Amino acid sequence: MRSEEAKAAGEALLRRLRRLVARAGAVKETDHKQLLALLDDLETTRRALLKECAEVAGEMRQASVRTTAIGAYLRNAQVHRGKRHS
């Protein structure tokens, strides 16, 4: 399960992305320095979001494996219980 700190970091990245998108709408085409800085900030945020997505995907895979294992354990327990009462 993701910690509250990890969730907060993900939310902060999404807020940062929203601010960057808003900033992109205000930058003039002729302001090359601002555009370069904005591109750099967007790329940094994109990489951080990709890393966060990979971590969430890994946690989802782990949860899926656990769910499968629990289901197999329960099925096995039911089979053994049924044989014992026959």
C-alpha positions in Angstrom: 0.0 0.0 0.0 1.3 3.4 -0.9 2.3 5.7 1.9 0.6 9.0 2.4 4.0 10.6 1.6 4.1 8.9 -1.8 0.5 9.9 -2.5 1.2 13.5 -1.6 4.3 13.5 -3.9 2.1 12.2 -6.8 -0.5 14.9 -6.2 2.2 17.6 -6.0 3.5 16.4 -9.4 0.0 16.7 -11.0 -0.4 20.2 -9.5 2.9 21.2 -10.9 1.9 19.9 -14.3 -1.3 21.9 -14.2 0.7 25.0 -13.3 3.1 24.4 -16.2 0.3 23.9 -18.6 -1.3 27.2 -17.5 2.1 28.9 -17.7 2.5 27.5 -21.3 -0.6 29.3 -22.3 0.7 32.6 -21.1 4.2 32.4 -22.8 4.7 34.4 -25.9 6.2 32.7 -29.0 8.9 35.3 -29.2 10.1 34.7 -25.6 12.7 32.0 -26.3 14.2 31.9 -22.8 10.9 31.4 -21.2 10.0 28.7 -23.7 13.3 26.8 -23.1 12.8 27.1 -19.3 9.2 25.8 -19.7 10.3 22.9 -21.9 12.9 21.9 -19.3 10.4 22.1 -16.5 7.9 20.1 -18.5 10.5 17.4 -19.3 11.6 17.2 -15.6 7.9 16.9 -14.5 7.2 14.3 -17.2 10.1 12.1 -16.1 9.0 12.3 -12.5 5.4 11.4 -13.4 6.7 8.4 -15.5 8.7 7.2 -12.5 5.6 7.6 -10.3 3.5 5.7 -12.8 6.0 2.8 -12.9 5.9 2.6 -9.1 2.1 2.5 -9.1 2.1 -0.2 -11.9 4.6 -2.3 -9.8 2.4 -2.0 -6.8 -0.7 -3.0 -8.9 1.2 -6.1 -10.2 2.2 -7.0 -6.7 -1.4 -6.7 -5.5 -2.6 -8.8 -8.4 -0.1 -11.6 -7.5 -1.2 -11.5 -3.9 -4.9 -11.7 -4.9 -4.2 -14.7 -7.1 -2.2 -16.4 -4.3 -5.0 -15.8 -1.7 -7.6 -17.2 -4.2 -5.5 -20.3 -4.7 -5.0 -20.7 -1.0 -8.7 -20.4 -0.4 -9.6 -22.9 -3.2 -7.1 -25.4 -1.8 -8.5 -25.0 1.7 -12.0 -25.6 0.5 -11.0 -28.7 -1.4 -9.3 -30.1 1.7 -12.3 -29.3 3.9 -14.6 -31.0 1.4 -12.5 -34.2 1.4 -12.4 -34.4 5.1 -16.2 -34.3 5.5 -16.9 -36.9 2.8 
